[in-house]
Amino acid sequence: MATVSEVQFIRARSDKREYRRIVLPNALQAMLISDAEIDKAAAVMGVSVGAFNDPDGINGLAHFLEHMLFYASEKYPEEDSYSKYITEHGGSTNASTSSERTNYYFDVNVDNLRGALDRFAQFFVKPLMSADAVSREINAVDSEHKKNLLSDGSRLNQLQKHLSSKDHPYHKFTTGSLETLDTGPKEKGLDIREELLRFYSENYSANLMQLTVYGKESLDSLQSLVESLFSDVRNTDKRWFKCPGNPCPEQYLQILVKTIPIMEGDYLRIVWPTTPGILHYKKAPHRYLTHLIGHEGEGSIFYILKQLGWAMSLMAWEGSDSKEYSFFSISIRLTDEGHNHTEDIVGIVFNYINLLNDSGIHKWIFDEMAAISEIEFNYQDKFQPLNYALFINAMMPLFPPDEWLVGESLPSKFDPILIQKTLDELSPEKVRIFWESKKFEGMTDLAEPWYGTSYSVQKITSDTIKQWMENAPDADLHLPEPNIFIPTDFTLHAPKEEVKFPKIIRTSPFSTLWHKPDNKFLVPKAYVVVDFHCPLANYSPEAEVLTSLFVALLRDYLNDYAYNAQIASLSYGIYSTTTGFQVAVMGYNDKMRLLIDAIMMQIAHFEVKPNRFAVFRETYSKDFENFKFSKPCSQATYYLNLMLNDQSWPLTENLEALSSLNADDLSNFVPNFLSRTFLECFMAGNIEAKEAELIVTGIEEILWKAPNSVFKPLLPSQYLTMRVVMLESGLKCLYRIKGLNPKDENSAIVQYIQIHQEEALLNVQLELFSLMASQPAFHQLRSVEQLGYITSLSSREDAGIRGLQVIIQSTVKDPDNLDARIDAFFASFESKIYELDDEEYKRNVKALIDLKLEKFKNLWEESVYYWGEIISGTLNFDRFESEVEVLRGLQKQDFINFFNQYIKVDAPKRKTLSVKVFGSNHFAEYEKSSEECDSPQIYRVEDIFSFRRSRPLYSSLRSGLCQIAVTTKS
């Protein structure tokens, strides 16, 4: 029997879940969460064994073991039966390995927790690691490593580790590769499978495990389940790994590291090793400092750098994977001009740190931070059970049990001495500066061994930094003002009658207002979207680029004022869309009107600042150029999008347009761009109908009724929609192209099968097939054939046009070969469709029904769904219920007929488009395939835009919606 620990958990006021901590006789700790309202159950096992436990000479063994435990167990010897069970019951599964911990987790339809948990438990009881599976999965780990070789994030992370003590585990390379897990061990006479088994036996012990189980059952039932399934986990009383302290001795401090990235764009990262903040989580010294150093309002480091034209972004944070050491980091994206003033930027950063020293530690700042944290905690939204279980599990080894639900999210003890002590650690004597730029080509003399990153190191003294501080430009650095956006009114405005779906409550020549009051979640929050439909937004590459620059500058101008709103959990976003741009505001409704009006005033009085325009044009140019360094599978998806979506422009034309544009072009464009505008508005949550109408009326007065307004109502003929290319039945279209980065060995394919336009019966048949085929496709193409780490089968939707896509990225096979293997999978899966017994068919149908009947967890999930129906024009607000009815009547033979008609390789209605990107490993195959003749059923696309123009388009689902609103009087 488990020992039950009576714990008074600190919990949010609205939290109705039940909790219990138990300890099994084998010392395994478990947290049980009972919640009768959930649709998905979840479980997480955290094992306090990670990459730092890797034996010398076998880098990546802990990560490799994480991969291997998924395969099979003595009780469930069929390979991949665990993942198959999870997928068939509407769930998902994954794992991750960090420095000192490995996490395994899943979610599943709520009635299938026992079956999933039984299979999951066997990872830790008696896993099987067959020699065949081991030899195959090494390739997956190697593919994962090769995927990261051209990732600047992975490269810099390893470089920072490389420049640390060789005797500290932080120095290790931890992902693993063919070299570290196969050829290297073989040269030493080691059998990697035996090493895996030894590592598992010596390290995986029940006393190092923390289990979190979240289900709808009672706590007693969950306890009984855990006792029956996990009591056999072996306990060897293994000692917890004790990580040494600071990994950066003096020789690795006071250094300036210049390094050459893969992508365009310069970054400056200023880093200090510090005492871990987790040791003082209630006093939150690091949070206090990151709040100020990372601030973006007036007087902040970023505000000054932005005014000088030297920076595009700044982030500050503290953290590591260990309680024994940590790093305080500032990351700044530099402009070209900023690159020329790096010493000044470092000087400004240290001058701000001096300001914090001179101005003292302020209680009002801590109290404001604590007040926001308390509001966020007590009014937290419910979210997906798996995410909540992951959060709780991460807290278990770090905090006393009564604080597992809160962790470090409630700072409560103001300690100015400790904050000052932490501030003292951010000194010139301890700094490490990493400066990334392609301008350093030919100026570096060293290479990091695992990723080949070129770099150089020079020592910098305290006197040098002092000189930089003295030479930095005079700047009005100061502390932020008190935050006016912290909510104080949490009154709930419950609707007088239940409103099930959004409805239009106001129309005018300028706008339509959809409203959906909250009668379910009862939180003082709201979700507001204002969609600007502007016909001139996307009519040419120049217009698309200018619209993007307008949106970027709009965000930029608002940031100084609205940053405080984001701190107070009132977030906003402004995005370009295919038909204009969109403003979304979400969070506490108390001060929301203040923020919305500020955004609209900025739009109404928009003026181009030439210095900021130049900065964003430079940044956009680099971002466009960087596309060639994106993953080949991302490139393939981009080409597919370009071929399918009418009125989309290629990045090459956008880049060409950008090069000739100036600030005057944007100044001339914006009044024309905004001159014909229609607003589609959606307001949900704790906003009454009358208040929603007042907000929209206020927006109209700001935009249309102000003196000298450029805004005019949209003409009915100007309404635009995105339309999708219709492929031809029985024809397979191919598009081949070389990868844009000749140094990238990876190739990729996206095989897309277009099925239908929005229609309930075909919707559910496609979703059912995707549910049934996704896991077998992953297992066959990735686990068995080892084609590549990135492998997926999923459904796809473009403006109401639905289809299926299979994506593979590979270094071992060229895209033509990958295409053939995908077709071979569909051919082999055909027999499984025909042999599908009634029980398995019903099980999959039930899994899909359970997925569709999942309740929204919070206001955001519900609002995003409803807004999606509005903006797409489908307006099918009861989609899930209606499609479930269709599913319940769907016969197995109807489903088989669907497969025969649309999906199987020779199906008469199969419409296929394969986009193939050839990496440098397969350039020879590209040249050879270019000379081959195609069968009559193959259409080779030579020019994307000729192809697009030659194909019919599906009708738009949104046709007429805006015109009706425009012609309706309010």
N, C-alpha and C positions, 0 to 999 in steps of 0.2 A: 504493500500500500504506500502511496505517496504521502509525504508530509505536507499538510496544508498550512500555509503561512497566513496568519490573519494580518492583513495589511490595509491601512486606511489610505487608499490612493488619493493623491491630490488630483482633482478632475475639474473639467470645465463645468460651468453651471448647467449647461444644456445637455450634458452627456448622460444618457440613460442606459448605457451599456453596463453589463455586470462583468466583474474581473475577479480572477483568483490566481494567486501564485502557489505553485506546488513544486516540491522537490522529490523526484523519484528515488527509490532505494539505491540506484546506481549513481546518484548525485547529479543527474541531469535536471536542470532547472527549466520550468515551463510556466508561461503566462497564458492563461485561458481567458478568452473574451467571448461572452455570450450576448447575442443581439438578435432578437426574434424578427427584426425588420429587414435583415439583409437578404439579398438574392444570390450572393456569391460567398462561399467560404474560402478561407485562405490559411496558409501555414508557412512559417519561415523557420529554418534551422540555421542559427549562427554558430559556427565552430571557431573557437579562438585559436585557430591555426591558419597561418597565411604565408605569403611569399617569403617573409623573413625566416620561416622555418625551412626553406629549401636547403638541402644538404650542399656542401661545398662542391662545386663542379657540375651540378645538375640544376642550372637555373631554369625556373619555370615549372618545377615538379609539382608544387602545390596547385598551380593553375591547371596543369595537365590532369591531376587527380580530380579536380572539380569537373572537368569535361567527362572523365571516365565514369563517374558515379551514376550518370544518367542512363547508361547502357542497359544493364541487366543486374539481377540479383539471384541468389540461390532460390528464393521463393518464387520469383517472377523471371525465369531464365530467358523468355523471348526478348530478343533485342529490341530496345526502344518501347517496350510495352507500357512503361510509366508515361512517357510523353503521349503515346497513342490514347491511353485511358483519359488523360487530362484533356486532350483536344476533343475527343469524342463526347466529353461532358462539359463542353463550353468554356474550358479554362485555358490558362497559359502557364508557362513555367520557364524559369531561368535560374542563373546563378552568377556569382561574381567573386573574384578573389582580390583582396586588398593586402596590405602589408602584414597585418597581424590577425586577419579574420577572413573566413570564407562563408558566404551566405548562399543558401539554397532555398528556393521558394516557389510557390504555385498558388493559383486560385482555381476554383472549380465551381460548377453549379452547386447550389447549397445542399441539395439532397445527396450529393456524391462525395461528401467529405470523407466518409469512412474508407471507401475504396481507394481514393487518392492518397489518403494519409497512410494507409497500409503499404502501398507501393513505395511511397516516399520514405517511410521508416526503414525500409530494407537497404537504403543507401548506407545506413549507419549500423546495420546489423550484420548482413552478409552480402556485400556486393560481389558481383562477378566482374572480373576484368580479363576477358579472354585475350589471348595473344593476338588474334585476328583484329579485334576491336582496337586494341592498343596500337597496333601498327598502322591502322587506318586513321585513328584520331590524332596521331602525331601530325599528320598532314593538315588537319583542321587548325591545330594550334599554330603551325608554321604559316598557314594562310592568313590567320588572324594577325600574326606578326608582320607579314609582308604588306598586309592592308595598312598597317600603321607606319611603314617605313617612310612614307611621304606625308605624314601628318606632322605639322609643325608643333602641335601640342604635345604629342608623344616624344618628339625629338628634343624639345626644350626640357621636358620633365626628366628625360634620361640624362641630359647634359647637366642639369642641376644635381642629380644624384651622383653623376660621375665626378663632379667637383666637390667631393666630400671624402671623409675618412674611408680608406679601403677596408678598415677593420670594422666598420659599422654596416649593419644589414641594409641601411638606406642606400648604400652604394650599389646594390645589386641590380642586375637586369632580371626582371621578374616575369615577363610574359612567356618566355620560352620560345624555342624555334627548333627547326630540324637539326641545327648544329648542336644545340644544348641538350636535346632530348633523344637524339638518335646517333648521329655520327660521332659526337664527342664521347658519350658513354661507351659506344662500341669500341672506340680506340683504346679505352681504358679497361676493356674486357667486362663491362657491366651490361646486364640484361635490364632494359628499362622497365619491363613488366615486374621483375623481381624488386626493383627499386621502388616502383609504385606501391606494391603490396607491403613492402617494409615501411615505407613512409606512412601509409595508412595505419598499419598496425602500431607503429611507435608513437603516432601523434593524435589520431582520432580516438579520443577518450570521452566518455559520457560526462565527466566532471568539467570538461571544457566546452560543453554544448549548452545553448540556450534556445529553447523551442517556444514559438508563439503560435497559438492555434485560435482562429477566429471563426466561430460557427453560430448557427441559429439555435443549436441544442442548449439545454441547461448546463450550468457549470458542472453539476454532478455527472452528467452524461459525457461531457467533454473530458472530464478528469478520468472517467472509466476508460474512454477510448484511448487517451494518451498512455495510461498505465498499461493497457493490454498490448499496445503496439511498440512502445519505446523502452519498456523495462529490460528488454534483452540487449540493449545497446551496451557494449562492453565498457567497463570503467577500469582503467589502469592507474588511476590517480596521477595522471600525467601533470607535471608542474606547468603552470602558465608560462608562456614565453616572456622573458623579461628583456625588453629592448633597452639597449644602452641609451644614454642621454643624448645631448646635442651631437649631431653627426658632422658638424662643421668646426673643426679645430681652427686655430688662429691662421694657419697657412691658407685656409679657404675663406677667410674674411677679408674685408677691405680689398675686394677684387672687382675689376670691371671686365666683363666677358663680352667680347664682340662675336656675334655668331651670324651665320648666313642661313636664312629661312628658305623654304621651298616657295612660299607664296610672296606676292608683292605686298608691301606694307611694312612699316617700321614700328617696332614696339620697344618700349623701355620698361623693364621690370626691376623694381627696387625691393630687395628682400632682406629680412633680418631673421635669424634664428631667435626664438623667444620661448619663454616659459609657457607651456600649453594653457590656453584659456579655460579648458575643461576642469582644471584643478581649482578654479575660482569661479564656477559658473553662476553662482548667486550674486557675485559682486561684479561680474561681467566687465572686467577692465578692457579686454580687447574689443568688445562690442562698443563700448564708449568711444574708443579711438578709431575704429573703422567707420563709425557713424560720422565722425568729424572729418577724418582724412579723406573718406570716400564721398563726402557731401558734394552736391553739384550746384547749390544755390550761391547767391552773391557772397563774395568774400572767400570762397573756397579755392582750393588749389585748382580744381578743374575749371572753375569760372574764370580765373586769371589766365590759365593756359589757353582757354578758348578765345578770350579777348585778344590775346597775342597771336592767335592763329597757329598755335603750336601743337594742339592736341584735338583728337576726335572723340576720345572716350577715356575714362579713368575709373578703375575699380580698386577697392581696398578690401582685403579679407585676411582672416587668420585661420590656420588649420593644418592638420596632418592626419595620418592614420593611426597615430600613437598618442598615448598619454604621457610619454616620456620626452617628447620634443615637439616643436611646432615652428611654423614660419609665419611671419607677418609680411604680407606682400602688397605691393602697389603695382598695377599694370596700366600703362598709358599707351594708347595708340597714337603715334606721332604723325603729324603732317610732314611734307618734305621740308618745310621751313622749320618745323620742330626738330627734325633730325639735325639741322645746323645749329640748334640751341640746346643740345642735350645737357651740357654742363649747367646752363642757366636753369633748366627744368629741375635738375637734381638740387640746385641751389634753392629754388623756390620751395621744393618739398621740405628741405631741412629748415628753411626759414619758417614754414608753417609749423613744423614740429617745435621750433623755438618759440613761436607764438603761443602754442599750447603750454609750454613750460612757463612762459612769462605771465600768461593770463590766469594760470591756476586751474584747478579742477572744479567744475561748476555742478552743484547739486541739481539746479533746475534742468540741466541737460540730461543728467541721469534720470531724474524724475519723469521727464517727458518721454524718454526712451522706455522706462518701466511702465508708464501709463499706456503707451501704445501696445506694448507686449501683453499687458493684462487684458486689454480690450480684444486683441487678436486671439488670445487663448480662450477667453470666456465666450466669444462669439464665433469660434472656429466652425467651419463647415464640416459636415461629414464628407468623407471621400471614399474612394474605392477600398474595400476591405484589405486587399493585398497591400496597398500603399500604407494603410494604417498599421497593418501587422509588421511591415518592414520598419516603420518608424519605431514602434514599440520594441521590436527585437534589437534595433541598434542601440536603444537606451539601456537594455538589460545589463550588459557588462560594465557600463559606465557610471550608473547612478544607483542609489539605494532604492529598494523596491517601491517605496511610497511615492517616488518621483519618476517612475517609469512613464507615466502618461504626460509628463510635463518636460522632462529633460532640462535643458538650459534655457527654455523659452520664457522664464519668469524671473528676470533679474530683480532682486529685492533689497540688497544690502549695499548702500553707498559707502565706498571705502576709498577716499581720495588718496590715501597713502599708497594703496595697492595700484591704483590707476597710474599714479606718478611713477611708481617703480616700474610698471610695464612700459610707460612712455620713455623712461630712461634706457630701456633696452633698444629703442629705435635710434641708435647712436651711430656716428660716423665710424666708430671703431668696430662695429659688428656688421656693417652693411655688405651686401653682395648685389652687384648691379649687372643685369643681363640686357644687352642691347642687340636687338635683331634688325638686320638690314641687308638687302642685296647689294647695297653700296659697298659692303665690305669684301666683295669678290676680289680675290688676289691679295687680300690684306691679312689673311689668317694663316696660321702655321701649325694648327693641331686638328685632330679629328677624333670625335667620340667613337669608341669602338663598335657599339652595337647598331647605331643608326648612320654612322658616317658623317655626322654633323660637323661642318667646318667651324672652327672657333679660334680665338686667341685670348690670352689672359694677361692683364697688367694689374699691378698693385696700385692702389690709390691710398693716400694717407689722409689723416684727419685734417692736416693743413691744406691739402688739395681741396677737400670739400669745403673747408672754411673759406678758401679763396673763391670757390664757385658761389657760395652764399653771398659773399660781399659783392661779386660782380653781377649777380642776378639783377634784373630790372626791378625798380621800386614797384611794389604792388600793394594794393589795398586789401591785404589778407585780414580777415576778421572772422569771428565765430558767427554761426548762423543766428538769425532772429528766431523768436519763439514760433512754433508751428501752428498756423491758424487753421489747419485742416484736421486737427485731432477732433474726432466726433465727441459730442457731449449729449446729444439727444438720440436716445435709442427707442423712442416710442414706436410701437408697431401699429400700422394702419391696415388692420384686417378688413377685407372686403365684406360688404353687407350680405352678399350672396356669393355662392361658389361660382367661380369662372373657370371652366375647364380648359379652354383654349384661348389663344390670343384673338382679339378682334379689332377691327378698325373702329376707332372712336372719333376720329376727326379727319377730314380731308379739306384741302384748299388747292388753289392753282399752284401752290409752292411745295406742298408736302402731303404725305399720308402718315398717320400715326396709328401704329398697332400697340395695343396695351394688354398686358397679362399680369394682374395683381397676384401677389404671393398668398396662397391659402394653404400651403403645405409645409414650408420650411420655417416660417415665422422667425426670420432674422431681420435686423434693421439694415438691410442691404438692398442694392438695386443694380440692375444691368441695363444700360442704355446704349443703343446703337443709332447713329445718324449716318445714313448712306447717301453720299453725294453722287447723283447720277449726272455726269457732265459729258456730253457727246464728243467734245473736242479732246478728251483725255488720251485717246489711244488711236487716233486716225492715222498716225505715221510714227516712225521711229523717233523723230524729233519730239513729237507731242508726248510720247510715252516717257522719254527721258526727262522732258521738262516737267511733266506731272510728278515724276518721282523726285525731282529736285525740289519742287514746290512742297511736297509732303515732308521731305527731309528737313528743309529749312523751317517749316512750320513747327515740327517737333523741336528743333534746335532753339527757336525763339521762345517757345513755351517752357523750356526746361528749367530756366532759372527760377521761375515762379512756381511751376507745377511739381518740381521735385519733392517739395514738402508733402504734397498730396499723396505721392507714391509711398513715402515713408509712413504716412498715416493710413496705409492700406486702402487708399482711394486711387486705383490705378487707371491709366488711360492708354490708349493706343491710337495712332493715326497711320493708316495704311493705304497704299495705292491699290486699286482694284482694276479689273478689266474695263470697267465703265466709269471710272472716276476715282474717288477716294472715300474712305470710311473713317468715322470717329467712333470709338467705343470707350465707354467709361463704366467702371464697375467697382463696387466696394460699398462702404457705408453711405447711406443716402443723405445723412445730415448736412454735409457740406458739398454735396454733389453739384447742386445748381451753380455754386460759386465757380467750380472748375469748368463746367459746361459753358457758362457765359464767357469765361476767360478765353477758352478755345475759340468760340465763335467770334469774339472781338478780334482775336489775332487773325482769323481768316478774313474778316471784313476789312481790316486795315493792313493787310499784308503788303510789305515793301521788301524789295530785294536789297540785302546788304552785300555789296560786291565782295568784301573780304570773306564772308561766310560762304557765298556762292563759290568762290574759287576753291575753298577748302573742300566743299562737298563734291565739286566736279572732279577734283584730284582723287578723292576717296572712291567715288563711283568708277572712275577710270581704272583704278587698281582692282576694285572688286570685279569688274568685267574681265580684266586681264587674268584674274585669279581663277576664273572658271576653268581654264585649261589645266589647272592643277587639282581640280575636283576628282572624286573617285570616278572611274570609268562607268560604274553602274549609274551614277548621277548624270553623267554625260548622256548615256543611253536614254534615260528617262526624259532628259531635256529635249532630245531630238524627237522622241515620241510625242511629247506635249506639243512641240512645234508643228508636227505633221497633223495632229488631230484638231487643234484648236484654231479656228478661223480668227482672223484679226489678232494674231500674235506675231511679234517681230523678233528676228534673230539677234543674238547678242552682238554679232559682228556689226550689224547695221546700227544698233544702239551705240556701240563704241565709236563708230565713225561719226554719228550725229553728235555725240557728246564732245568730240574733239573740236568742233567748229562753233559750239555754243558759248555765249557769254552772258553776263549779268543782264545786259539790256534785252537780250532775247527772252529771258524769263520775265522781265518787267513788262514786256509787250505781250507775252503769252498769257499771263495770269488773268488780266481783265477779260480777254476773249474766252479763255477756258471756263471762267466762272459766270460768263454772261448768260448762259442758258443752263440752269441747274434745277434739278428736282430732288427733294429729300424723301427718302423712305426711312421712317423712324420706328424704332421698336423700344418700348420701355416695359420692364418687368421688375417684379419684386415689391419692395416696400414703398411704392409710389401710387397714390390714389389717382384715379382718372382725371380729376380736376387739376391736380398738380402736374400730371403729364401734359395736359393740354396747355397749361401755363408755360411750361418749359418750351414746348414747340412754338407757341405764340411769341415767346421771348426771342427764340432763334430767328424766326421770320422777321421780327422787328429789327434785329441786329443786322441781318443780311440784306433784306429786301427794302426795308422802309427807312433805312438811314439816309441822310443827305448824300447825294452823289453816289449812291449804290450802283455797282456794275451789274448786280444780279437781276435777271429777268426769268419769268417762268419758262419752263421747257415746253417746246412745241410738240404736239403729239407725234409728228413725223420724225422727231429727233431721237426717239427712244431707241436705245441700242441693246442688243443682247449678244451673249457669246454663243456661237453655234459650233457644232462638232462635225468633222468630216465623216461621211458614211463609207465604210469599206464595202467591198464586193464579195458576195457569197461565193464560196468555192475557190477563191483566189488567195494565194499567200503572197503578201507583199514583203519585200526585203529591203532594208537600207543598211549599207555597209560603210564604215568610215574608220579611219585610223584615229586612235586616241590622241588627244591634243598635247599630251605630255610625253615626249619620246623617252623619258627616263622611267616611265611607269610600265612595269612588266605586266600589270593586270589587264585582262580583257573583260568584256562584259556583254551580256545580252539581256534585252527585255523582249520576251515573246508576249504579244498582246492579242487576245481573242475578243473581238467586239461582239456583243450579244444582242442588246436591244435598247430601246428607249423606255424610260420609266413605265413599268406595268407590273402590277402586284404579283401575278402568277410567275412571270419570268424572274422577277426580283428574288422571290423566295427559292426558286429552283437554282438560280446562280449562287445564292448565299449558302444553300445546302451543299452544293457541290464544293464550294470553296472550303467550307467547314470540314467536309469529309476528306478532301484531297491535300490540304495544306501540310498536315503532319507527314503523311506518306511521301509527299514530294520532297520535303526537307530530309527525311530519313534516307530516301533512295539517292537523291542527287548530291546531298552533302555528306551524310554519314557513311553510306555504302560506297558510292562512286567517288567520293571525295573530290568533287569538281571545284569547290570553293567555299570559303567561310561564309560569304554573303550569298545566301540562297533562300528564296521565298516564293510562295504561291499565294496570291490574294486576289480578292475582287477589287475592282476599280470603278470610279464614277467620275465622269466629266460632264458637267452641266446637264445631268439627268440621263446621260448615255452610259450604260453599264457594260462591263466586260470583266475579263480575267487576265491577270498578268503573272508571268513567271520571270524572276530576276535571278541571274547568276553572275558573280564576278569571280574570275579564275586566272591563275597563272599557269595552270597545267594543261588546259584545253583551249583551243581557239573558238571563237563565237560560232562558226559553222558547226563544229563538233558539239558545242553546247546546245545549239538549236536542235540538232539531231537527237541528243540525249533527252531533251524536254519532250520531243515527239514520242520517243521510245517510252518515256514514263507514261504519257497519256495512253499509248497503245497497251502497255502492261496493266494500267489501271482499268482499262475497259473490261477485262475479265472480272475484276473485283466488283465493278458495277453490276455486271450481269449475274454474278454469284451472290450478290447481296441478299442475305436472308432477312426475313421479316423483322426479327428481333433487332438486328443491327440497324436496319433502316429506321425503325421506330425510335431507337436510342438516339440516332443522329437528329431526327426530326424533333424529338423532345429537347435535345441540347440547344437547337436553334430557337425553339419556342421559349425556353428558359432565358436565353440571351435577349430575345426581343421583349420579354416581359419584365426585364430588370427595371427597377424603379430608378428614377434620377436621384442621385445622392445629395445634390445641393442645387441651389438656384442657378449656378453657372452652367451646369450640365443641362438643365431643363431649358434655360434661355438660349444657349448655343444651338440646341436642337430646333427649337421653334424658329429662331432667326434663320437657320439653314433652310427650313421649309419655305419661309417667306422670300428669301433672296433668290432661291432657285425657281420660285414660281409654282412649286408643286402644291403647297398649302395643305399637305396631307398630315394634319396635326395628330390624327389618331392612327398614323401609319402602323405602329407596332401592333395594335389590337387588330386592325383589319388584315394585316399580313399573317398574323397568327391564325386567324380564321381560315385563310387560304391554305396555310400549312397543314392545319388539322384535316383538311379535305384532300390533301395531295396524296395520290396513290403512288406506290412504288413504280408501277409501270409508266406513269406520267413522267416521273423523274428520269427513268431510263430513256424514255423517248426524248426528253430534253437533252440528255447527254449525246444521244445518237444524232440529233438534229444540229447541235451547235458546237460541241466540244471535241468529240473524238476526231482523230486525225483526218479522216476522209468524210467527215460530216457534210451534208449538202449545204447547210447554212453557215458553215464555219467561215469566219472572216478574220484573217490573221495578218498581223503586221509584226515582223521581227526586226528590231533595231540592234545592230551589231557594232560594237566598238572594239577594234583590234589594238591590243597593247603591244609594246615593243617585243615581247616574247613571240608574237604571232604576226609580225609584219610580212614574213615570207608567205604565210598562209593567206594573208590579205591579197598580196599580189597574185597568187595562184588562183584564188577564188574569183578575182576580178576578170580573169580570162575564160572562165568556164561558161558553158551554155546552160540556160535554164529551161526547164520543162514548161509547157503551155500553162500549167497551173501556177507558175511562179511569175511574179511581176517585180522586176528589180527597179527600185526607185533611184534614179540618178540625181534628180533635183527635187528637193523637198517642196518648193513653192509651186513648181509646175504640177507636181503630184497633187498638192492641196487644191489648186485651182481647177484641176480636172475632175474632181470628185464632187458628188452631190453632198449637201449638208442636211443634217437632221433639223427638223423644225425646233423653234425655241419654246420652252415651257413657260417663259415669262411674257410672251407676246400679249399685249393689250392691257396688262395689269396697271402699268403707269398711266397709260392714256385714259383709262376709266377714272383714275384718281384725279388727273389733271383737269378733266372736264366736269368734275363734280363740285358743286358749290358747297362751301363749309356752312 
